[in-house]
């Protein structure tokens, strides 16, 4: 979307105080985001339609963001229309993978996650989406096969892995998850942490969020154990660790296949091929360890 079209679209929105200044925000690999300044405030504008092959439905993202704001962990939704979401701007820094691993910060992140898991369902309105990683993996495989992806030869093996992981992670219990716990989706305003980017949110196993956080930031075993004990508030059993390791592998598999699909579907300028390789290499290492667990 050209900046001229962005300006034209935003100029028609009636919430501004005077003229607006628009600056692209770097880092997004699913949507295009912009910092908007008027005479009084700053805002973030996110442009993006539904992305069905990634199971992104914008009405659900908006509902999740509103509920997360109600419980005090996400920016306020200021305005939305088809293809456009405008959010409150939080003066903050995004966390780095190094910061996420610090115990003092990790404790705050776990508290944030528990609020999302336990309180958002009390404020969420409208039809909820189930973000079930094992269904996503199967659906991604269909998309890749239908589009003659370069990765078709390895898909059957990945699906077999997924069957093993789904069984190993059971029995499952369900909470409301963020499902995209990259360090870049956690903001620190100096007083508290915030979660942003709710487009993948939905009901899921809490172990997916925990496994995703750990794999995205490359936690050590000690850091994983600390995270799990902090979340569950007790000593962790061997059975729970086994279930967690299975779901961590599943989170890496989903991220890998997300990138495979993005290689052929996304119009955003990003080296998805490199991202696929990085995640596939990490997934292969983790699944090999898990199968010999």
DONU-387348 format. One record per residue (C-alpha): residue number from 1; residue in three letters; chain; x, y, z. Coordinates in Angstrom, 3 decimals, always signed. Each point is the difference from the previous one (the first is absolute). Layout:
REM DONU-387348
@i->NUM; aa->ALA; ch->A; east->X; north->Y; up->Z
...
***
This chain:
REM DONU-387348
@i->1; aa->UNK; ch->A; east->+0.000; north->+0.000; up->+0.000
@i->2; aa->UNK; ch->A; east->+1.646; north->+3.254; up->-1.128
@i->3; aa->UNK; ch->A; east->+0.474; north->+2.796; up->+2.528
@i->4; aa->UNK; ch->A; east->-2.202; north->+2.232; up->-2.147
@i->5; aa->UNK; ch->A; east->-2.868; north->-2.475; up->+0.348
@i->6; aa->UNK; ch->A; east->+0.696; north->-0.312; up->+3.725
@i->7; aa->UNK; ch->A; east->-0.259; north->+3.765; up->+0.419
@i->8; aa->UNK; ch->A; east->-3.174; north->+0.122; up->-2.072
@i->9; aa->UNK; ch->A; east->-1.652; north->-2.709; up->+2.104
@i->10; aa->UNK; ch->A; east->+1.054; north->+1.499; up->+3.327
@i->11; aa->UNK; ch->A; east->-1.030; north->+3.541; up->-1.000
@i->12; aa->UNK; ch->A; east->-3.594; north->-1.225; up->-0.183
@i->13; aa->UNK; ch->A; east->+0.018; north->-1.177; up->+3.620
@i->14; aa->UNK; ch->A; east->-1.677; north->+2.606; up->+2.220
@i->15; aa->UNK; ch->A; east->+1.852; north->-0.558; up->+3.304
@i->16; aa->UNK; ch->A; east->+3.001; north->+2.271; up->-0.640
@i->17; aa->UNK; ch->A; east->+0.772; north->+3.338; up->+1.604
@i->18; aa->UNK; ch->A; east->+1.313; north->+2.052; up->-2.917
@i->19; aa->UNK; ch->A; east->+2.462; north->-1.229; up->-2.612
@i->20; aa->UNK; ch->A; east->+1.705; north->-3.347; up->+0.403
@i->21; aa->UNK; ch->A; east->+3.548; north->-1.218; up->-0.539
@i->22; aa->UNK; ch->A; east->+0.505; north->-3.611; up->-1.128
@i->23; aa->UNK; ch->A; east->+3.132; north->-2.090; up->+0.476
@i->24; aa->UNK; ch->A; east->+0.432; north->-3.709; up->-0.853
@i->25; aa->UNK; ch->A; east->+0.752; north->-2.265; up->+2.956
@i->26; aa->UNK; ch->A; east->+2.615; north->-2.648; up->-0.656
@i->27; aa->UNK; ch->A; east->-0.129; north->-3.628; up->+1.033
@i->28; aa->UNK; ch->A; east->-3.387; north->-1.311; up->-1.075
@i->29; aa->UNK; ch->A; east->+0.084; north->-3.157; up->-2.129
@i->30; aa->UNK; ch->A; east->-3.770; north->-0.504; up->-0.269
@i->31; aa->UNK; ch->A; east->-1.466; north->+3.510; up->-0.118
@i->32; aa->UNK; ch->A; east->+1.083; north->+3.526; up->-0.887
@i->33; aa->UNK; ch->A; east->+0.086; north->+2.304; up->+3.019
@i->34; aa->UNK; ch->A; east->+0.320; north->+3.773; up->+0.254
@i->35; aa->UNK; ch->A; east->+0.583; north->+2.544; up->+2.739
@i->36; aa->UNK; ch->A; east->-2.533; north->+2.834; up->-0.265
@i->37; aa->UNK; ch->A; east->+0.459; north->+3.371; up->+1.719
@i->38; aa->UNK; ch->A; east->-2.609; north->+2.733; up->+0.177
@i->39; aa->UNK; ch->A; east->+0.155; north->+3.198; up->+2.055
@i->40; aa->UNK; ch->A; east->-0.772; north->-1.784; up->+3.286
@i->41; aa->UNK; ch->A; east->+0.776; north->-3.722; up->-0.139
@i->42; aa->UNK; ch->A; east->+1.774; north->-2.878; up->-1.645
@i->43; aa->UNK; ch->A; east->-1.705; north->-3.085; up->-1.401
@i->44; aa->UNK; ch->A; east->+0.913; north->-3.239; up->-1.730
@i->45; aa->UNK; ch->A; east->-1.831; north->-0.855; up->-3.222
@i->46; aa->UNK; ch->A; east->+0.011; north->-3.642; up->-1.156
@i->47; aa->UNK; ch->A; east->-1.031; north->-0.801; up->-3.541
@i->48; aa->UNK; ch->A; east->-1.052; north->-3.546; up->-0.804
@i->49; aa->UNK; ch->A; east->-2.930; north->-2.007; up->-1.302
@i->50; aa->UNK; ch->A; east->-0.950; north->-3.500; up->+1.127
@i->51; aa->UNK; ch->A; east->+2.775; north->-2.490; up->-0.804
@i->52; aa->UNK; ch->A; east->-1.869; north->-3.265; up->-0.198
@i->53; aa->UNK; ch->A; east->+3.022; north->-2.188; up->-0.765
@i->54; aa->UNK; ch->A; east->+1.457; north->+1.184; up->+3.337
@i->55; aa->UNK; ch->A; east->-3.400; north->-0.222; up->+1.758
@i->56; aa->UNK; ch->A; east->+0.038; north->+3.744; up->+0.670
@i->57; aa->UNK; ch->A; east->-3.490; north->+1.481; up->+0.274
@i->58; aa->UNK; ch->A; east->+0.000; north->+3.688; up->+0.796
@i->59; aa->UNK; ch->A; east->-3.298; north->+0.173; up->+1.923
@i->60; aa->UNK; ch->A; east->+1.511; north->-2.521; up->+2.411
@i->61; aa->UNK; ch->A; east->+3.277; north->+1.927; up->+0.319
@i->62; aa->UNK; ch->A; east->-1.972; north->+3.132; up->+0.901
@i->63; aa->UNK; ch->A; east->-2.114; north->-1.864; up->+2.581
@i->64; aa->UNK; ch->A; east->+3.120; north->-1.539; up->+1.551
@i->65; aa->UNK; ch->A; east->+1.794; north->+3.372; up->+0.112
@i->66; aa->UNK; ch->A; east->-3.025; north->+1.664; up->+1.618
@i->67; aa->UNK; ch->A; east->-0.242; north->-2.725; up->+2.651
@i->68; aa->UNK; ch->A; east->+3.748; north->+0.182; up->+0.642
@i->69; aa->UNK; ch->A; east->-0.318; north->+3.763; up->+0.462
@i->70; aa->UNK; ch->A; east->-2.858; north->-0.534; up->+2.457
@i->71; aa->UNK; ch->A; east->+2.294; north->-2.087; up->+2.203
@i->72; aa->UNK; ch->A; east->+2.805; north->+2.563; up->-0.328
@i->73; aa->UNK; ch->A; east->+2.560; north->-1.805; up->-2.140
@i->74; aa->UNK; ch->A; east->-0.501; north->+1.436; up->-3.506
@i->75; aa->UNK; ch->A; east->-0.386; north->+3.422; up->-1.642
@i->76; aa->UNK; ch->A; east->-3.495; north->+1.413; up->-0.497
@i->77; aa->UNK; ch->A; east->-1.778; north->-0.497; up->-3.319
@i->78; aa->UNK; ch->A; east->-0.725; north->+3.557; up->-1.168
@i->79; aa->UNK; ch->A; east->-1.583; north->-0.667; up->-3.395
@i->80; aa->UNK; ch->A; east->-0.473; north->-2.777; up->-2.491
@i->81; aa->UNK; ch->A; east->-1.487; north->-0.594; up->-3.402
@i->82; aa->UNK; ch->A; east->+0.525; north->-2.665; up->-2.644
@i->83; aa->UNK; ch->A; east->+3.731; north->-0.429; up->-0.494
@i->84; aa->UNK; ch->A; east->+1.000; north->+2.629; up->+2.577
@i->85; aa->UNK; ch->A; east->+0.545; north->-0.089; up->+3.762
@i->86; aa->UNK; ch->A; east->+1.108; north->+3.092; up->+1.955
@i->87; aa->UNK; ch->A; east->+1.407; north->-0.526; up->+3.469
@i->88; aa->UNK; ch->A; east->+1.166; north->+2.120; up->+2.889
@i->89; aa->UNK; ch->A; east->+3.751; north->+0.580; up->-0.182
@i->90; aa->UNK; ch->A; east->+1.933; north->-1.143; up->+3.075
@i->91; aa->UNK; ch->A; east->+3.246; north->+1.887; up->+0.669
@i->92; aa->UNK; ch->A; east->+2.229; north->-3.006; up->+0.553
@i->93; aa->UNK; ch->A; east->+2.803; north->-2.229; up->-1.194
@i->94; aa->UNK; ch->A; east->-0.480; north->-3.455; up->-1.467
@i->95; aa->UNK; ch->A; east->+1.719; north->-2.740; up->+1.964
@i->96; aa->UNK; ch->A; east->+2.969; north->-1.867; up->-1.414
@i->97; aa->UNK; ch->A; east->+0.622; north->-3.744; up->+0.282
@i->98; aa->UNK; ch->A; east->+2.756; north->+0.758; up->+2.505
@i->99; aa->UNK; ch->A; east->-2.354; north->+2.036; up->+2.211
@i->100; aa->UNK; ch->A; east->-2.708; north->-2.663; up->-0.123
@i->101; aa->UNK; ch->A; east->+2.417; north->-2.495; up->+1.583
@i->102; aa->UNK; ch->A; east->+0.662; north->+2.144; up->+3.090
@i->103; aa->UNK; ch->A; east->-1.829; north->-1.449; up->+2.996
@i->104; aa->UNK; ch->A; east->-1.398; north->+3.356; up->+1.105
@i->105; aa->UNK; ch->A; east->-1.447; north->+0.649; up->-3.469
@i->106; aa->UNK; ch->A; east->-1.095; north->-3.599; up->-0.523
@i->107; aa->UNK; ch->A; east->-2.036; north->+0.118; up->+3.216
@i->108; aa->UNK; ch->A; east->-1.872; north->+3.015; up->-1.356
@i->109; aa->UNK; ch->A; east->-0.549; north->-1.734; up->-3.346
@i->110; aa->UNK; ch->A; east->-1.434; north->-3.079; up->+1.716
@i->111; aa->UNK; ch->A; east->-2.354; north->+2.234; up->+1.982
@i->112; aa->UNK; ch->A; east->-1.057; north->+1.632; up->-3.287
@i->113; aa->UNK; ch->A; east->-0.611; north->-3.393; up->-1.614
@i->114; aa->UNK; ch->A; east->-2.086; north->-1.230; up->+2.946
@i->115; aa->UNK; ch->A; east->-2.198; north->+3.094; up->-0.201
@i->116; aa->UNK; ch->A; east->-0.553; north->-0.684; up->-3.700
@i->117; aa->UNK; ch->A; east->-0.721; north->-3.685; up->+0.566
@i->118; aa->UNK; ch->A; east->-2.375; north->+0.423; up->+2.922
@i->119; aa->UNK; ch->A; east->-1.638; north->+3.420; up->-0.284
@i->120; aa->UNK; ch->A; east->-0.472; north->+0.742; up->-3.700
@i->121; aa->UNK; ch->A; east->-2.826; north->-2.573; up->-0.362
@i->122; aa->UNK; ch->A; east->-1.978; north->+2.010; up->+2.574
@i->123; aa->UNK; ch->A; east->+0.004; north->+3.046; up->-2.329
@i->124; aa->UNK; ch->A; east->+0.163; north->-1.525; up->-3.462
@i->125; aa->UNK; ch->A; east->-3.141; north->+0.557; up->-2.102
@i->126; aa->UNK; ch->A; east->-1.130; north->-1.631; up->-3.237
@i->127; aa->UNK; ch->A; east->+0.826; north->-3.356; up->-1.598
@i->128; aa->UNK; ch->A; east->+3.312; north->-1.369; up->+1.339
@i->129; aa->UNK; ch->A; east->+2.632; north->-1.679; up->-2.151
@i->130; aa->UNK; ch->A; east->+1.811; north->-3.196; up->+0.943
@i->131; aa->UNK; ch->A; east->+3.689; north->+0.279; up->-0.842
@i->132; aa->UNK; ch->A; east->+0.904; north->-3.686; up->-0.035
@i->133; aa->UNK; ch->A; east->+3.593; north->-0.358; up->-1.111
@i->134; aa->UNK; ch->A; east->-0.403; north->-3.543; up->-1.281
@i->135; aa->UNK; ch->A; east->-2.885; north->+1.005; up->-2.247
@i->136; aa->UNK; ch->A; east->+2.067; north->+2.947; up->-1.269
@i->137; aa->UNK; ch->A; east->+2.859; north->-2.325; up->-0.882
@i->138; aa->UNK; ch->A; east->-2.333; north->-2.261; up->-1.995
@i->139; aa->UNK; ch->A; east->-1.610; north->+2.983; up->-1.705
@i->140; aa->UNK; ch->A; east->+3.361; north->+1.542; up->-0.875
@i->141; aa->UNK; ch->A; east->+0.992; north->-3.323; up->-1.554
@i->142; aa->UNK; ch->A; east->-3.077; north->+0.105; up->-2.261
@i->143; aa->UNK; ch->A; east->+0.786; north->+3.578; up->-1.021
@i->144; aa->UNK; ch->A; east->+3.601; north->-0.890; up->-0.796
@i->145; aa->UNK; ch->A; east->-0.999; north->-3.052; up->-2.036
@i->146; aa->UNK; ch->A; east->-2.668; north->+1.900; up->-1.933
@i->147; aa->UNK; ch->A; east->+2.581; north->+2.640; up->-0.929
@i->148; aa->UNK; ch->A; east->+2.762; north->-2.475; up->-0.939
@i->149; aa->UNK; ch->A; east->+2.311; north->+1.302; up->+2.704
@i->150; aa->UNK; ch->A; east->+3.700; north->-0.803; up->-0.035
@i->151; aa->UNK; ch->A; east->-0.600; north->-1.723; up->+3.366
@i->152; aa->UNK; ch->A; east->-2.557; north->-2.594; up->-1.165
@i->153; aa->UNK; ch->A; east->+2.519; north->-2.902; up->+0.242
@i->154; aa->UNK; ch->A; east->+0.391; north->+0.466; up->+3.775
@i->155; aa->UNK; ch->A; east->-3.641; north->+0.696; up->+0.904
@i->156; aa->UNK; ch->A; east->-1.056; north->-3.608; up->+0.660
@i->157; aa->UNK; ch->A; east->+2.810; north->-0.357; up->+2.519
@i->158; aa->UNK; ch->A; east->-1.030; north->+3.256; up->+1.729
@i->159; aa->UNK; ch->A; east->-3.619; north->-1.162; up->+0.200
@i->160; aa->UNK; ch->A; east->+1.107; north->-3.305; up->+1.560
@i->161; aa->UNK; ch->A; east->+2.000; north->+1.984; up->+2.541
@i->162; aa->UNK; ch->A; east->-3.082; north->+2.084; up->+0.734
@i->163; aa->UNK; ch->A; east->-2.078; north->-3.098; up->+0.760
@i->164; aa->UNK; ch->A; east->+2.636; north->-1.165; up->+2.479
@i->165; aa->UNK; ch->A; east->+0.193; north->+3.435; up->+1.633
@i->166; aa->UNK; ch->A; east->-3.770; north->+0.419; up->+0.331
@i->167; aa->UNK; ch->A; east->-0.286; north->-3.322; up->+1.800
@i->168; aa->UNK; ch->A; east->+3.033; north->+0.691; up->+2.190
@i->169; aa->UNK; ch->A; east->-1.304; north->+3.430; up->+1.085
@i->170; aa->UNK; ch->A; east->-3.320; north->-1.439; up->+1.202
@i->171; aa->UNK; ch->A; east->-2.086; north->+0.137; up->+2.095
@i->172; aa->UNK; ch->A; east->-0.654; north->+3.560; up->-1.109
@i->173; aa->UNK; ch->A; east->-1.683; north->+2.808; up->+1.852
@i->174; aa->UNK; ch->A; east->-0.960; north->+3.262; up->-1.614
@i->175; aa->UNK; ch->A; east->+0.446; north->+3.680; up->+0.837
@i->176; aa->UNK; ch->A; east->+0.014; north->+3.203; up->-2.062
@i->177; aa->UNK; ch->A; east->+3.480; north->+0.376; up->-1.501
@i->178; aa->UNK; ch->A; east->+1.881; north->+2.735; up->-1.808
@i->179; aa->UNK; ch->A; east->+1.694; north->-2.604; up->-2.246
@i->180; aa->UNK; ch->A; east->+2.776; north->+2.272; up->-1.303
@i->181; aa->UNK; ch->A; east->+2.316; north->+0.650; up->+2.935
@i->182; aa->UNK; ch->A; east->+2.945; north->+1.547; up->-1.757
@i->183; aa->UNK; ch->A; east->+2.050; north->+2.392; up->+2.115
@i->184; aa->UNK; ch->A; east->-0.903; north->+2.730; up->-2.517
@i->185; aa->UNK; ch->A; east->-3.673; north->-0.390; up->+0.969
@i->186; aa->UNK; ch->A; east->+0.716; north->+0.933; up->+3.630
@i->187; aa->UNK; ch->A; east->+0.369; north->+3.686; up->+0.883
@i->188; aa->UNK; ch->A; east->+1.616; north->+1.504; up->+3.104
@i->189; aa->UNK; ch->A; east->-1.114; north->+3.532; up->+0.894
@i->190; aa->UNK; ch->A; east->+2.298; north->+0.148; up->+3.029
@i->191; aa->UNK; ch->A; east->-2.812; north->-0.823; up->+2.435
@i->192; aa->UNK; ch->A; east->-1.784; north->-2.995; up->-1.506
@i->193; aa->UNK; ch->A; east->-0.003; north->-2.370; up->-2.945
@i->194; aa->UNK; ch->A; east->-2.521; north->-0.085; up->-2.844
@i->195; aa->UNK; ch->A; east->-0.910; north->-2.624; up->-2.585
@i->196; aa->UNK; ch->A; east->-0.655; north->+1.103; up->-3.580
@i->197; aa->UNK; ch->A; east->-0.976; north->-1.706; up->-3.286
@i->198; aa->UNK; ch->A; east->-3.024; north->-2.153; up->+0.840
@i->199; aa->UNK; ch->A; east->-0.711; north->-1.268; up->-3.516
@i->200; aa->UNK; ch->A; east->+0.866; north->-3.629; up->+0.852
@i->201; aa->UNK; ch->A; east->-1.778; north->+0.024; up->+3.370
@i->202; aa->UNK; ch->A; east->-2.470; north->-2.729; up->+0.833
@i->203; aa->UNK; ch->A; east->-0.793; north->-2.911; up->+2.274
@i->204; aa->UNK; ch->A; east->+2.916; north->-2.414; up->+0.243
@i->205; aa->UNK; ch->A; east->+2.207; north->-1.886; up->+2.457
@i->206; aa->UNK; ch->A; east->+1.968; north->+2.250; up->+2.365
@i->207; aa->UNK; ch->A; east->+3.020; north->-2.170; up->-0.804
@i->208; aa->UNK; ch->A; east->-0.026; north->+1.435; up->-3.526
@i->209; aa->UNK; ch->A; east->+0.524; north->+3.543; up->+1.275
@i->210; aa->UNK; ch->A; east->+2.687; north->-1.163; up->+2.422
@i->211; aa->UNK; ch->A; east->+1.711; north->-2.149; up->-2.605
@i->212; aa->UNK; ch->A; east->-0.185; north->+2.805; up->-2.556
@i->213; aa->UNK; ch->A; east->+1.503; north->+2.513; up->+2.420
@i->214; aa->UNK; ch->A; east->+2.855; north->-2.378; up->+0.827
@i->215; aa->UNK; ch->A; east->+0.747; north->-1.053; up->-3.575
@i->216; aa->UNK; ch->A; east->-0.265; north->+3.520; up->-1.429
@i->217; aa->UNK; ch->A; east->+2.498; north->+1.319; up->+2.550
@i->218; aa->UNK; ch->A; east->+2.120; north->-3.185; up->+0.114
@i->219; aa->UNK; ch->A; east->-0.264; north->-0.713; up->+3.729
@i->220; aa->UNK; ch->A; east->+2.437; north->-2.293; up->+1.773
@i->221; aa->UNK; ch->A; east->-1.327; north->-3.011; up->+1.936
@i->222; aa->UNK; ch->A; east->+0.327; north->+1.924; up->+3.259
@i->223; aa->UNK; ch->A; east->-1.927; north->+2.942; up->-1.427
@i->224; aa->UNK; ch->A; east->-2.740; north->-2.331; up->-1.219
@i->225; aa->UNK; ch->A; east->-0.293; north->-1.644; up->+3.419
@i->226; aa->UNK; ch->A; east->-0.162; north->+3.409; up->+1.666
@i->227; aa->UNK; ch->A; east->-2.733; north->+1.097; up->-2.431
@i->228; aa->UNK; ch->A; east->-2.078; north->-3.139; up->+0.573
@i->229; aa->UNK; ch->A; east->+0.271; north->+0.130; up->+3.800
@i->230; aa->UNK; ch->A; east->-0.853; north->+3.694; up->-0.040
@i->231; aa->UNK; ch->A; east->-3.067; north->-0.619; up->-2.166
@i->232; aa->UNK; ch->A; east->-1.326; north->-3.087; up->+1.810
@i->233; aa->UNK; ch->A; east->+1.191; north->+1.143; up->+3.449
@i->234; aa->UNK; ch->A; east->+1.300; north->-3.421; up->+0.937
@i->235; aa->UNK; ch->A; east->+2.749; north->-2.515; up->-0.663
@i->236; aa->UNK; ch->A; east->-0.410; north->-1.371; up->-3.508
@i->237; aa->UNK; ch->A; east->-0.560; north->-3.719; up->-0.539
@i->238; aa->UNK; ch->A; east->+1.795; north->-2.044; up->-2.635
@i->239; aa->UNK; ch->A; east->-3.355; north->-0.540; up->-1.729
@i->240; aa->UNK; ch->A; east->-0.650; north->+3.743; up->-0.319
@i->241; aa->UNK; ch->A; east->+3.509; north->+0.601; up->-1.298
@i->242; aa->UNK; ch->A; east->-0.599; north->-2.696; up->-2.629
@i->243; aa->UNK; ch->A; east->-3.290; north->+1.633; up->-1.058
@i->244; aa->UNK; ch->A; east->+1.663; north->+3.402; up->-0.061
@i->245; aa->UNK; ch->A; east->+2.893; north->-1.212; up->-2.143
@i->246; aa->UNK; ch->A; east->-2.485; north->-1.459; up->-2.480
@i->247; aa->UNK; ch->A; east->-1.874; north->+3.290; up->-0.239
@i->248; aa->UNK; ch->A; east->+3.239; north->+1.955; up->-0.315
@i->249; aa->UNK; ch->A; east->+0.898; north->-2.154; up->-3.006
@i->250; aa->UNK; ch->A; east->-3.487; north->+0.632; up->-1.380
@i->251; aa->UNK; ch->A; east->+0.460; north->+3.764; up->+0.366
@i->252; aa->UNK; ch->A; east->+3.262; north->-0.197; up->-1.957
@i->253; aa->UNK; ch->A; east->-1.648; north->-2.162; up->-2.649
@i->254; aa->UNK; ch->A; east->-2.831; north->+2.467; up->-0.390
@i->255; aa->UNK; ch->A; east->+2.420; north->+2.951; up->-0.282
@i->256; aa->UNK; ch->A; east->+1.979; north->-1.903; up->-2.626
@i->257; aa->UNK; ch->A; east->-3.075; north->-0.829; up->-2.085
@i->258; aa->UNK; ch->A; east->-1.362; north->+3.532; up->+0.464
@i->259; aa->UNK; ch->A; east->+3.172; north->+1.226; up->-1.685
@i->260; aa->UNK; ch->A; east->-0.236; north->-2.627; up->-2.744
@i->261; aa->UNK; ch->A; east->-3.499; north->+1.226; up->-0.837
@i->262; aa->UNK; ch->A; east->+1.091; north->+3.649; up->+0.225
@i->263; aa->UNK; ch->A; east->+2.721; north->-0.679; up->-2.565
@i->264; aa->UNK; ch->A; east->-2.664; north->-0.600; up->-2.631
@i->265; aa->UNK; ch->A; east->-2.848; north->+2.166; up->+1.306
@i->266; aa->UNK; ch->A; east->+1.398; north->+3.192; up->+1.538
@i->267; aa->UNK; ch->A; east->+0.597; north->+3.252; up->-1.885
@i->268; aa->UNK; ch->A; east->+2.050; north->+1.491; up->+2.864
@i->269; aa->UNK; ch->A; east->+3.690; north->+0.460; up->-0.727
@i->270; aa->UNK; ch->A; east->+1.676; north->-2.416; up->+2.411
@i->271; aa->UNK; ch->A; east->+2.401; north->-2.928; up->-0.360
@i->272; aa->UNK; ch->A; east->-2.501; north->-2.724; up->+0.839
@i->273; aa->UNK; ch->A; east->+2.231; north->-2.646; up->-1.598
@i->274; aa->UNK; ch->A; east->+2.766; north->+0.750; up->+2.489
@i->275; aa->UNK; ch->A; east->-2.538; north->+0.100; up->+2.849
@i->276; aa->UNK; ch->A; east->-1.345; north->-3.395; up->-1.071
@i->277; aa->UNK; ch->A; east->+3.467; north->-1.511; up->+0.009
@i->278; aa->UNK; ch->A; east->+0.833; north->+1.414; up->+3.432
@i->279; aa->UNK; ch->A; east->-3.207; north->-1.358; up->+1.507
@i->280; aa->UNK; ch->A; east->+0.167; north->-3.329; up->-1.804
@i->281; aa->UNK; ch->A; east->+3.548; north->-0.560; up->+1.255
@i->282; aa->UNK; ch->A; east->-1.066; north->+0.783; up->+3.560
@i->283; aa->UNK; ch->A; east->-3.092; north->-2.173; up->-0.324
@i->284; aa->UNK; ch->A; east->+2.027; north->-2.965; up->-1.259
@i->285; aa->UNK; ch->A; east->+2.349; north->+0.325; up->+2.964
@i->286; aa->UNK; ch->A; east->-2.879; north->+0.176; up->+2.499
@i->287; aa->UNK; ch->A; east->-2.076; north->-2.832; up->-1.484
@i->288; aa->UNK; ch->A; east->+3.077; north->-2.250; up->-0.053
@i->289; aa->UNK; ch->A; east->+0.590; north->+0.699; up->+3.694
@i->290; aa->UNK; ch->A; east->-3.677; north->-0.516; up->+0.796
@i->291; aa->UNK; ch->A; east->-0.230; north->-3.346; up->-1.784
@i->292; aa->UNK; ch->A; east->+2.893; north->-1.203; up->+2.175
@i->293; aa->UNK; ch->A; east->-1.375; north->+1.605; up->+3.154
***
